[in-house]
Amino acid sequence: MYTVLVSVSVLVCLCAARPQEAPTVAATAPNNGKEPIQIVSQTDENNPDGSFNFSFEAANGIKFEEKGYLKDGANASDKIQVIEGSVSYTDNEGNPVTLKFIADENGFQPQGDHIPKAPESQSPAEAKALPSAGTQPAPASAQPAVPAPADAQPAEPGPDAAQSAEPAPTA
């Protein structure tokens, strides 16, 4: 009986200690309780010079590609990391969406039809016709006076009233 108990214990320990499979991205990504989305292709290449290529395509049509490399900077000893890539997918309305990007010494620069565009710059004539943000309001003397209501009481003197040349009236 002792031999059986030891054998079963060793078997349980061996099974528990066996190498486990690493979970795939599809198995760990939340998918609202649906079946995991399978990765149909994937490449991952890392080179000793710092360059790399990475891409994948999922069964639902999502595609991602990215490559990185070093380029010379202003000085011969300076190297600049450049990463270029794209991602494409279908939005909830069924429209294809593609985003291309580059990240380099000028920052992250995305490009895509779905990204809002900055307004066109104004012509010089339009710029003169519109008031600029730095325009000062007209002086108070140029503002129309607003009449006080008939039942309004005079304002109490403020803290600067003591510095006034005229003495305050006494009751």
Backbone as JSON, one array per atom type, in Angstrom:
{
  "sequence": "MYTVLVSVSVLVCLCAARPQEAPTVAATAPNNGKEPIQIVSQTDENNPDGSFNFSFEAANGIKFEEKGYLKDGANASDKIQVIEGSVSYTDNEGNPVTLKFIADENGFQPQGDHIPKAPESQSPAEAKALPSAGTQPAPASAQPAVPAPADAQPAEPGPDAAQSAEPAPTA",
  "N": [[0.81, -1.19, 0.0], [1.95, 1.22, 0.74], [3.77, 1.64, -1.35], [2.07, 2.12, -3.52], [0.83, 4.5, -2.7], [3.04, 6.26, -2.61], [3.79, 6.15, -5.3], [1.54, 7.25, -6.59], [1.59, 9.81, -5.47], [4.05, 10.79, -6.49], [3.42, 10.74, -9.22], [1.36, 12.68, -9.31], [2.8, 14.96, -8.54], [4.63, 15.13, -10.69], [2.89, 15.62, -12.83], [1.8, 18.08, -12.09], [4.07, 19.65, -12.19], [4.83, 19.77, -14.83], [5.84, 21.47, -17.86], [3.91, 24.28, -18.66], [1.61, 25.39, -21.2], [2.1, 28.47, -22.81], [-0.21, 31.1, -22.56], [-2.06, 32.19, -25.39], [-2.39, 35.28, -27.26], [-4.97, 35.51, -28.25], [-6.35, 33.83, -26.53], [-6.27, 35.16, -24.12], [-7.31, 37.68, -24.47], [-10.1, 39.81, -23.81], [-13.35, 39.03, -24.98], [-16.05, 39.48, -24.82], [-17.3, 37.14, -23.87], [-17.45, 35.54, -26.09], [-16.16, 33.19, -28.53], [-12.59, 32.83, -28.57], [-10.59, 34.95, -30.67], [-8.79, 33.84, -33.34], [-5.32, 33.91, -34.17], [-4.15, 34.15, -37.34], [-1.82, 34.5, -38.76], [1.57, 35.33, -37.99], [4.5, 37.24, -37.54], [7.73, 37.74, -36.17], [10.57, 39.33, -35.87], [13.68, 40.04, -34.65], [16.55, 41.89, -34.86], [20.15, 42.01, -34.45], [21.17, 44.59, -34.9], [19.31, 46.33, -33.93], [17.09, 46.71, -35.47], [13.75, 45.68, -36.39], [10.97, 43.55, -37.29], [7.54, 43.13, -37.11], [4.44, 41.53, -37.25], [0.95, 40.71, -37.48], [-2.02, 38.86, -38.23], [-5.4, 38.59, -37.63], [-8.17, 36.29, -37.36], [-10.52, 37.72, -37.58], [-10.02, 39.74, -39.35], [-8.41, 41.84, -38.54], [-5.38, 43.52, -39.01], [-1.97, 44.02, -38.36], [1.06, 45.7, -38.71], [4.48, 46.35, -38.19], [7.59, 47.97, -38.26], [10.93, 48.57, -37.29], [13.84, 50.61, -37.13], [17.21, 51.93, -37.01], [18.35, 55.2, -37.7], [20.73, 57.58, -38.98], [21.55, 60.41, -36.99], [21.9, 63.97, -36.39], [24.59, 64.17, -35.72], [27.27, 61.95, -36.54], [27.58, 59.98, -34.64], [25.14, 59.9, -33.38], [22.14, 58.11, -33.19], [18.89, 57.52, -34.4], [15.86, 56.19, -33.43], [13.46, 54.76, -35.48], [10.12, 54.02, -36.08], [7.8, 52.46, -38.06], [4.55, 51.75, -39.3], [1.36, 50.03, -39.65], [-2.15, 49.62, -39.09], [-5.1, 47.84, -39.66], [-8.62, 47.46, -39.82], [-12.13, 46.59, -39.53], [-14.73, 48.79, -38.91], [-17.56, 49.24, -36.61], [-19.7, 49.83, -38.28], [-19.12, 48.53, -40.57], [-17.23, 49.65, -42.22], [-14.05, 49.82, -43.78], [-11.07, 50.53, -42.0], [-8.0, 52.13, -41.97], [-4.94, 52.79, -40.5], [-1.99, 54.45, -40.76], [1.33, 54.91, -39.59], [4.17, 56.72, -38.34], [6.93, 56.99, -36.21], [9.38, 59.03, -35.08], [12.2, 61.25, -34.85], [10.57, 63.43, -34.99], [8.34, 62.88, -33.53], [5.21, 61.09, -32.91], [3.35, 60.31, -35.75], [0.42, 59.94, -36.99], [-1.62, 58.76, -39.75], [-4.61, 58.76, -41.54], [-7.82, 58.27, -43.05], [-9.9, 58.42, -41.27], [-9.13, 60.06, -39.21], [-9.65, 63.17, -37.68], [-9.26, 66.24, -39.46], [-7.22, 69.18, -39.3], [-8.49, 72.52, -39.42], [-8.44, 74.39, -42.49], [-5.98, 76.91, -43.12], [-6.55, 80.44, -42.71], [-7.13, 82.93, -45.22], [-5.17, 85.94, -45.78], [-6.95, 88.14, -45.98], [-9.27, 87.17, -44.71], [-8.28, 86.8, -42.15], [-7.8, 89.44, -41.32], [-10.39, 90.43, -41.22], [-11.62, 89.09, -39.13], [-11.77, 89.33, -35.56], [-8.83, 89.08, -33.6], [-7.53, 86.73, -31.14], [-6.09, 88.14, -29.29], [-7.2, 90.68, -29.15], [-8.04, 93.64, -27.47], [-10.68, 94.55, -25.21], [-13.02, 97.26, -25.67], [-12.41, 100.46, -24.07], [-13.77, 101.24, -20.79], [-15.05, 103.7, -20.79], [-16.01, 103.88, -23.32], [-17.96, 102.07, -23.37], [-21.48, 101.52, -23.39], [-23.47, 103.14, -20.92], [-25.14, 101.54, -18.26], [-28.26, 102.07, -16.98], [-29.0, 102.55, -13.5], [-31.3, 100.75, -11.42], [-34.36, 102.3, -10.21], [-34.9, 101.92, -7.5], [-32.44, 101.37, -6.38], [-29.85, 101.24, -3.96], [-27.18, 103.36, -2.82], [-23.79, 102.3, -3.27], [-21.79, 100.72, -0.76], [-18.9, 102.21, 0.71], [-15.7, 101.1, -0.35], [-12.66, 99.34, 0.69], [-10.72, 101.09, -0.2], [-11.73, 103.57, 0.19], [-10.93, 105.03, 2.39], [-8.59, 106.14, 1.63], [-9.35, 108.16, 0.07], [-9.61, 111.63, -0.93], [-11.75, 113.1, -0.06], [-13.66, 113.48, 2.88], [-15.63, 110.93, 4.45], [-19.2, 111.1, 4.6], [-20.93, 111.81, 7.66], [-23.46, 110.59, 9.85]],
  "CA": [[0.0, 0.0, 0.0], [2.86, 2.35, 0.81], [4.34, 1.81, -2.69], [1.02, 2.72, -4.35], [0.64, 5.87, -2.24], [4.2, 7.01, -3.06], [3.73, 6.22, -6.77], [0.49, 8.22, -6.95], [2.1, 11.14, -5.07], [5.07, 11.17, -7.47], [2.72, 11.0, -10.48], [0.67, 13.96, -9.16], [3.83, 16.0, -8.56], [5.14, 15.26, -12.04], [1.87, 16.25, -13.68], [1.68, 19.48, -11.7], [5.3, 20.35, -12.49], [5.14, 19.76, -16.26], [5.79, 22.81, -18.46], [2.57, 24.69, -19.09], [1.56, 26.16, -22.45], [1.92, 29.91, -22.63], [-1.49, 31.5, -23.16], [-1.93, 33.0, -26.6], [-3.07, 36.57, -27.18], [-6.39, 35.28, -28.48], [-6.95, 33.18, -25.38], [-6.31, 36.04, -22.96], [-8.0, 38.93, -24.76], [-11.54, 39.73, -23.55], [-14.12, 39.0, -26.22], [-17.45, 39.5, -24.43], [-17.83, 35.79, -23.7], [-17.46, 34.82, -27.36], [-14.98, 32.37, -28.79], [-11.38, 33.63, -28.82], [-10.26, 35.23, -32.07], [-7.54, 33.15, -33.66], [-4.28, 34.58, -34.93], [-3.93, 33.29, -38.5], [-0.41, 34.59, -39.14], [2.34, 36.22, -37.13], [5.96, 37.25, -37.71], [8.42, 38.49, -35.13], [11.98, 39.26, -36.2], [14.49, 41.02, -33.94], [17.91, 41.82, -35.38], [21.18, 42.54, -33.54], [21.42, 46.01, -35.13], [18.22, 47.12, -33.36], [15.92, 46.72, -36.36], [12.8, 44.59, -36.15], [9.73, 43.44, -38.06], [6.5, 42.42, -36.38], [3.13, 41.63, -37.88], [0.01, 39.62, -37.26], [-3.35, 38.97, -38.82], [-6.38, 37.81, -36.87], [-9.24, 35.7, -38.17], [-11.6, 38.7, -37.77], [-9.6, 40.72, -40.34], [-7.48, 42.84, -38.01], [-4.0, 43.34, -39.46], [-1.03, 44.96, -37.74], [2.43, 45.56, -39.2], [5.35, 47.36, -37.62], [9.02, 47.73, -38.43], [11.74, 49.59, -36.64], [15.24, 50.64, -37.53], [17.96, 53.1, -36.56], [18.9, 56.03, -38.77], [21.73, 58.53, -38.5], [21.07, 61.71, -36.52], [22.67, 65.13, -36.82], [26.0, 63.77, -35.62], [27.47, 60.57, -37.01], [27.45, 59.06, -33.5], [23.75, 59.87, -32.94], [21.22, 57.22, -33.91], [17.48, 57.83, -34.13], [14.96, 55.04, -33.61], [12.31, 55.04, -36.33], [9.16, 52.92, -36.12], [6.75, 52.68, -39.05], [3.63, 50.64, -39.31], [-0.04, 50.25, -40.0], [-3.15, 48.72, -38.54], [-6.35, 47.95, -40.41], [-9.73, 46.7, -39.25], [-13.44, 47.0, -39.98], [-15.44, 49.39, -37.78], [-18.88, 48.67, -36.3], [-20.61, 50.06, -39.4], [-18.66, 47.75, -41.71], [-16.3, 50.42, -43.04], [-12.64, 49.5, -43.53], [-10.3, 51.61, -41.4], [-6.56, 51.89, -42.02], [-4.13, 53.81, -39.86], [-0.55, 54.32, -41.0], [2.02, 55.79, -38.66], [5.63, 56.75, -38.22], [7.41, 57.65, -35.0], [10.8, 59.3, -35.24], [12.62, 62.44, -34.11], [9.48, 64.41, -35.06], [7.21, 62.41, -32.73], [4.27, 60.13, -33.5], [2.64, 60.96, -36.84], [-0.56, 59.03, -37.58], [-2.29, 59.18, -40.97], [-5.75, 57.93, -41.87], [-9.0, 59.03, -43.45], [-10.82, 58.53, -40.13], [-8.6, 61.02, -38.24], [-10.12, 64.53, -38.0], [-8.26, 67.12, -40.05], [-7.19, 70.55, -38.8], [-9.11, 73.42, -40.4], [-7.55, 75.07, -43.42], [-5.58, 78.23, -42.62], [-7.32, 81.53, -43.29], [-6.43, 83.84, -46.12], [-4.87, 87.2, -45.08], [-8.14, 88.98, -45.93], [-10.15, 86.63, -43.68], [-7.64, 87.02, -40.85], [-8.0, 90.85, -40.95], [-11.81, 90.68, -40.98], [-12.01, 88.49, -37.85], [-10.95, 89.81, -34.44], [-7.87, 88.08, -33.12], [-7.7, 86.36, -29.74], [-5.42, 89.12, -28.45], [-7.84, 91.98, -29.23], [-8.46, 94.15, -26.17], [-12.03, 95.12, -25.25], [-13.08, 98.73, -25.7], [-12.31, 101.01, -22.72], [-15.05, 101.35, -20.09], [-15.71, 104.95, -21.16], [-16.65, 103.69, -24.62], [-19.08, 101.15, -23.18], [-22.72, 102.25, -23.04], [-23.8, 103.09, -19.49], [-26.36, 100.81, -17.93], [-28.89, 102.85, -15.92], [-29.29, 101.83, -12.26], [-32.74, 100.71, -11.11], [-34.81, 103.44, -9.42], [-34.88, 101.6, -6.07], [-31.1, 100.92, -6.02], [-29.18, 101.96, -2.88], [-25.79, 103.64, -3.16], [-22.85, 101.26, -2.86], [-20.99, 100.98, 0.43], [-17.52, 102.51, 0.32], [-14.8, 99.96, -0.28], [-11.49, 99.56, 1.54], [-9.91, 102.2, -0.7], [-12.41, 104.82, 0.46], [-10.17, 105.76, 3.41], [-7.51, 106.87, 0.96], [-9.98, 109.21, -0.73], [-9.34, 112.99, -0.45], [-12.94, 113.67, 0.58], [-14.06, 112.72, 4.07], [-16.91, 110.24, 4.34], [-20.25, 111.83, 5.34], [-21.34, 111.2, 8.94], [-24.9, 110.75, 10.07]],
  "C": [[0.86, 1.26, 0.0], [3.44, 2.65, -0.57], [3.33, 2.48, -3.61], [0.84, 4.19, -3.98], [1.81, 6.75, -2.71], [4.17, 7.17, -4.58], [2.7, 7.24, -7.22], [0.95, 9.63, -6.6], [3.13, 11.64, -6.07], [4.41, 11.52, -8.8], [2.0, 12.35, -10.43], [1.67, 15.11, -9.21], [4.39, 16.2, -9.96], [4.15, 15.95, -12.96], [1.73, 17.74, -13.36], [2.91, 20.28, -12.12], [5.63, 20.39, -13.98], [5.07, 21.18, -16.82], [4.39, 23.11, -18.98], [2.67, 25.44, -20.41], [1.39, 27.63, -22.11], [0.59, 30.3, -23.26], [-1.26, 32.38, -24.37], [-2.67, 34.31, -26.4], [-4.57, 36.37, -27.33], [-7.06, 34.67, -27.27], [-7.09, 34.12, -24.19], [-7.07, 37.33, -23.21], [-9.49, 38.79, -24.47], [-12.3, 39.82, -24.86], [-15.6, 38.87, -25.9], [-18.06, 38.1, -24.35], [-17.9, 34.99, -24.98], [-16.22, 33.96, -27.47], [-13.76, 33.26, -29.0], [-11.12, 33.79, -30.31], [-8.88, 34.64, -32.33], [-6.59, 34.07, -34.43], [-3.94, 33.65, -36.1], [-2.51, 33.38, -39.04], [0.28, 35.59, -38.22], [3.82, 36.1, -37.48], [6.55, 38.11, -36.62], [9.92, 38.31, -35.35], [12.71, 40.39, -35.49], [15.94, 40.84, -34.36], [18.91, 42.45, -34.41], [21.44, 44.04, -33.72], [20.32, 46.92, -34.58], [17.0, 47.19, -34.25], [15.02, 45.54, -36.03], [11.65, 44.66, -37.13], [8.76, 42.63, -37.23], [5.2, 42.59, -37.13], [2.25, 40.49, -37.41], [-1.28, 39.92, -37.99], [-4.26, 38.05, -38.03], [-7.48, 37.33, -37.8], [-10.38, 36.69, -38.42], [-11.19, 39.83, -38.72], [-8.69, 41.81, -39.83], [-6.07, 42.5, -38.48], [-3.14, 44.42, -38.81], [0.36, 44.66, -38.28], [3.25, 46.69, -38.59], [6.79, 46.98, -37.89], [9.76, 48.88, -37.79], [13.17, 49.49, -37.11], [15.88, 51.89, -36.96], [18.43, 53.87, -37.78], [19.85, 57.04, -38.14], [21.06, 59.83, -38.1], [21.93, 62.83, -37.06], [24.17, 64.85, -36.77], [26.12, 62.32, -36.05], [27.29, 59.57, -35.87], [26.02, 58.97, -33.0], [22.93, 58.94, -33.82], [19.8, 57.56, -33.47], [16.66, 56.58, -34.41], [13.77, 55.49, -34.44], [11.42, 53.81, -36.31], [8.05, 53.32, -37.08], [5.8, 51.5, -38.99], [2.24, 51.01, -39.75], [-0.91, 49.24, -39.27], [-4.41, 48.92, -39.37], [-7.38, 47.01, -39.79], [-11.03, 47.21, -39.86], [-14.2, 47.56, -38.79], [-16.83, 48.78, -37.62], [-19.9, 48.86, -37.4], [-20.19, 49.31, -40.65], [-17.69, 48.47, -42.62], [-14.86, 50.0, -42.75], [-11.91, 50.73, -43.0], [-8.82, 51.22, -41.47], [-5.85, 53.08, -41.41], [-2.68, 53.49, -40.16], [0.14, 55.29, -40.05], [3.52, 55.68, -38.81], [5.94, 57.47, -36.91], [8.92, 57.79, -35.15], [11.17, 60.54, -34.44], [11.55, 63.53, -34.12], [8.25, 63.98, -34.27], [6.37, 61.4, -33.48], [3.41, 60.85, -34.53], [1.66, 59.98, -37.48], [-1.18, 59.63, -38.84], [-3.44, 58.22, -41.23], [-6.95, 58.79, -42.21], [-9.96, 59.26, -42.29], [-10.34, 59.54, -39.09], [-9.09, 62.42, -38.63], [-8.97, 65.4, -38.5], [-8.35, 68.5, -39.4], [-7.84, 71.45, -39.85], [-8.05, 74.07, -41.28], [-7.18, 76.44, -42.84], [-6.36, 79.3, -43.37], [-6.46, 82.34, -44.25], [-6.13, 85.13, -45.35], [-6.09, 88.11, -44.96], [-9.11, 88.5, -44.85], [-9.59, 86.9, -42.29], [-7.84, 88.46, -40.38], [-9.45, 91.12, -40.58], [-12.25, 90.14, -39.62], [-11.16, 89.06, -36.74], [-10.03, 88.7, -33.96], [-8.12, 87.82, -31.65], [-7.07, 87.4, -28.83], [-6.06, 90.5, -28.48], [-8.33, 92.4, -27.86], [-9.88, 94.68, -26.28], [-11.96, 96.65, -25.24], [-12.98, 99.26, -24.27], [-13.7, 101.21, -22.12], [-15.78, 102.62, -20.49], [-16.44, 104.81, -22.5], [-17.84, 102.76, -24.51], [-20.33, 101.95, -22.87], [-23.01, 102.07, -21.56], [-25.09, 102.33, -19.31], [-27.02, 101.58, -16.79], [-29.18, 101.97, -14.71], [-30.79, 101.81, -12.03], [-33.11, 101.86, -10.17], [-34.71, 103.16, -7.93], [-33.5, 101.15, -5.6], [-30.53, 101.82, -4.93], [-27.75, 102.27, -3.32], [-24.88, 102.56, -2.59], [-22.11, 101.69, -1.61], [-19.58, 101.32, -0.01], [-16.64, 101.3, 0.53], [-13.61, 100.27, 0.59], [-10.62, 100.71, 1.06], [-10.53, 103.55, -0.39], [-11.66, 105.65, 1.48], [-9.05, 106.56, 2.77], [-8.05, 108.03, 0.14], [-9.68, 110.58, -0.12], [-10.53, 113.57, 0.28], [-13.28, 112.82, 1.8], [-15.43, 112.07, 3.82], [-17.95, 110.99, 5.13], [-20.6, 111.06, 6.63], [-22.79, 111.45, 9.15], [-25.19, 111.26, 11.45]]
}
